[in-house]
Amino acid sequence: MSLFQDVDQITLPDTLWEDVVNHCKRKLAGDFLPGESEVKRAYGILAGTCKERILTVELVLPVKKNARNQEPLKTYMDTMMTEHAVASTTPLSQRGWITDPEELMGCYEQCDKQNMQIFGTYHMHIVPWKGDAIRDTPTVLDTVLGKDSNLFSFIISMIDIEKPSMKAFYEGVLEKEIPLVISHQNNASK
């Protein structure tokens, strides 16, 4: 039985939403951190707690290292791209992010120490497609990569950098969208 398949809502504090958006904007601007893969795409992990069928995001973990071009991951992602990706302005060889396994383990360790669970991964779409101008939904590739993960795929539309939006889909399945509520946090209570 899946831990997250019966979730009714995901709550994301506005301050953490700002962190995600700033991560996306920074990467699009080409402002890379030391040791960060120089790819103009933002990828990360969202984690937190689950109570009464509501997931609350409490931690944003931007990931820095793309292992996309390291074997055997390169061959795997090349195959996934060839079989499932839709042509876009970005070449297939430059698409598809694979979080460095060592960095991913560090994210899990951090969550374990803070008694949080990883809910899923986020990534952004930046190129409008014919018939999908907003790009706020998962692609076939997103769904294939999310299959049997028991995680949410958080899709961030950065088509209009001034009006970003994000949606959550269980295992990247379009029909399994879960309401995502961005909540205002009272700064006095922090």
Buried (B, 14 or more C-beta within 10 A) or exposed (E): EEEBEEBEBBBBBEBBBEBBBEBBBBBBEEEBEEEBBEBBBBBBBBBBBBEEEBBBBBBBBBBBBBBBBEEEBBEEBBEBBEEBBEEBEEEBEEBBBBBBEEBBEEBBEBBEEEEBBBBBBBBBBBEBBEEBEBBBBBBEBBBBBBEEBBBBBBBBBBBEEEEBBBBBBBBBBEEBBBEBEBEEEEEEEE
